[in-house]
């Protein structure tokens, strides 16, 4: 992969401190194949709100994962630099041909100079970090004056389909891992427009516009909703311990459970668009 470097691997100071820190190790290909079914349209929705045209602009995709946001930015002509804490997630990217660089790095300590980018994007990243205000401050630091910072997190309203799928998993012996419970606690602190807007203000961003909306991600087929959900690492690790027949049975039960909800899958999302002063 072009420009891939790994400044964080092997640093004992960074390892083992945060239960959520390396939760996505080994998740790259499953994420790219399945979870991206929802995250790509969510990325399109967020990037579509950018106050600057991405074409020919230097853009940071922070917490890039397997490239959902980066693919949208690249399609718009942006010069994309991607970073993620997990080397595996970056290598699992199937959505972006990285003409720029991809760097293993922490959003809390970005390895980029001040004012390096025109736009910085953090799609569904801030809810993973212990200090989201610090993460936003870093995004602002590496973005030029007058540039734009975009961020998104899930809202406090949980989709019925997710509840239905998780209920099926619990009946089959699944337990939410410790790191996932930690993420839920962090997400709850950013799950409203006021909370995310407050974090942006404390990070020194200006002209912050924050909206909470239910996004149509185009997943109307219950089987695709289940596939997306089962691509998430908190679930996929458990599924990988089962026999093929047991996995097939859970998939069938989950699809039926989603059908019974009788509702569309429109996840609640809080999105931030802010300027750097």
N, C-alpha and C positions, 0 to 999 in steps of 0.2 A: 504494500500500500504506500502511495507516495507520501513522503514526509513524515511517516509514523515514528514517533519517539516516545520514550517511556521514562520520564524523570521521577515518577512517584514509586514505581515498583521497587520493593526491597527496602524501603525506608522504614526502619523499625518504629520510628516515632509516629508514622501514619497508620500502622497496622494494629488492629485489635482494640482500638480505642472506642469506636462507635459501632454498636450492633448492626446499624444499617449501612455501614460504610462499604462493605464488599458483598452486599446482598445479591448483586447482579453478576457476580463472577460465574462464567460458564453459561450465561443466559443469551448470548448474542444471536445465535442462529435461530433459536426458538422465537426470540423476540422479533427478528426480521421477518420470519415466515408468518407468524400468527398475531402477536400483539400489535404489529404495525397496521393491521386491518383497521383499527380504530385510531391509532396515533397519527397516521398519515393525514386523514381528513381533519383531525384536530389541529395538526400543524398548518394545514392550508388555511384554516379559519383564523389562526393566530397571525400568521404572516400577512394575510389579507388585510389586517388592521394597521399595518405599518404606515406611519406618516411619511416615510421616505420610500421612493422607488428603489428596490434592491439592485437593479441593473447596474453592473460595473462598480458596485460599492463593496468595500471590505466588510464582511459580516462574520461575526463569531457565533457559532452554534455551540452554546455551553451546555454540558450534559447531553451531548449529541446522541448518545445511544447508538442505534444502528442506522441513523441518518434520516429519520422521518422529516424533521425540520430542514435539514441540510438539502434533501432532495427537492423540497419546495423552493428553497432559496436558490439553488443551482438552476432550476428550471426558469426562475425569474431573472437569471443573468448575474446573480451575485457571485463575488469572489469569496468562497466559503472557507473558513478555518474552523475545524471541529475539535472539540475536546470532551473527554469523558474520563471518569475515574477508573473505568474498567477497560483494559486493553481488549478483552474479549468482545465487548460491545462494539468497539470501533472496528474490529476485524470482522464482525458479523454483518457489517453494513453491506446491503445489496441495492441501496437506493441512490448512492451518489458516487460519481467518478471524481475522486478528490484531486483536483488539479493543484490545490493549495496544500495545506498540511493537516495532519491529524495528530493530536498530542494527548497522551494520558496525563490528566491534570485535574486538580481539585478546584471547583468553583470558588472555594473560600480563599484560594491563593493562586490566582491565575498567572501563568508564566509568560505574560505579555506586557509590553511597555504601556505606559499611559497613552491614552488617546489614539490607540492603534486602529480602532475600528469605527466605521460609520454607524453600524447597527450591531447590537448584541441581543441574542435571543436565548431564553431559557424556557424551553417547553417542558412542563411537568418535571421540574428539577428542584425548585425551591422547597417543595414539601419533603424532599429527601434529606436535606441538610440540617444540621443542628442549629445553625445560625443563618436564617434566610436573609436577615438584614445585612449581614456581612457579605453574603453572596450577591445581593443587589448592589452593594457598595462596590464590589469588585467589578461587576458588569459596568457600572458607571465609570469607574476609574479607567478601564481600557477602551471606553467609548469617547470619541471626540466631543468637544463642546458643540451643542446643537444636534448631536446624534440622538439615536433612539434606542431605548431599551424595551424589549418585549418580554413578557413572562406569562405563563399560565399555570394554574393549579386546578384540581377538581373542587367543585363547590360542595357545600355541606349536604345537599340533597343527593341521596344515593339512588342510583338507578335500580328499579325493581328487578331487572334481569340479573344484576350482580348479586343481589340478595338471594334470589332464587337459586343461582348456580352455587353460591357458597353454602347454602343450606343443604344441597345435595352432597357436596363434598364432605361436610361435617358428618352426615349420616354414614359415609363410607370410611370414616376414620381420620379425615384431614384435620389438622390443627394449625392455626395460623402461627408461623414461626415468630420468634422473639423480635427479629428485625422488622417484620411486617407490622407488628403491634406498635413498635416505636414510630414507624412511618405514619400510622394512623393518628397518633398523638400530635405529631408535627403538622400533619395536614389540617387537623382541626383548628390550628392557630392561624391558618391562612385561608380558610374556606369561605370567607365572605368578602364582599367588595371592600368594606370598611377595613377589614384586617389587612388585606393585601395593599390597599392604598396607604394605610398607616406604616407598613413596612417600607414602602417606597419613599415616603417622606423622611423616615428615620435614616434611610440610606442616602439622603441628599439629592434624590431625583426630583424633577420639577414637572409641572404641567401633566401630572399623572392622571390618566383616565382609566378607570377600572369598571368593568362590566361583568355581570354574572348572567350567563345565558345557557340554555339547553341547546347543544350543538347536534345537528343532524349529521351523523357520521356515515350514513348510508348502509348501515348494517340492519336490514330488515329481516334477514333470514336467521332464525334462531340458531341454526347450525354454525353460522359465521360468528354470531355473538359468543357462543360457547368456545369456538376455536380461538377467538381473541382472548377470552378470559383464561383459557387453559394454557395460553402462551406466556402468561405472567409467571415470574420465577417463584413466587410464593405458592403457586399451584403446581407448576410443571415439575418441580423437584419431587413432590409427593407422587404425582402420576407416574414418574419414571421408576418408582419402586414397585409398581403393580404389574401383573401379567397383562398381556395384550387383551385377553377376554375381559378382565376386570376393568381396564381402561375403556374398552368399548361400551361396557355396561354403564359406566359413569357418564360417558358422553351422551348416550341415549337418554338417560334419566335427566341430565342437565338440559338437553334440548326440549324435552317434554315440559320441564319446569318453567323454562323461558316462555314456551307457548302458552302455558296456563296463566302467565301474568297478564296477557292480553294487552300489553302496552308496547309502545315503540321504544327503541333504545336511543335515547337522547341524553347523553351524560351532561350533568351540570358542570359548567366550567367558568372559572373566574380568570379574566384576562386583563393584563396591565399593559398600557402603552404610555411611556414616559420619555421626557427629554433629559439630556445631561446639560447641566449649567456650567 
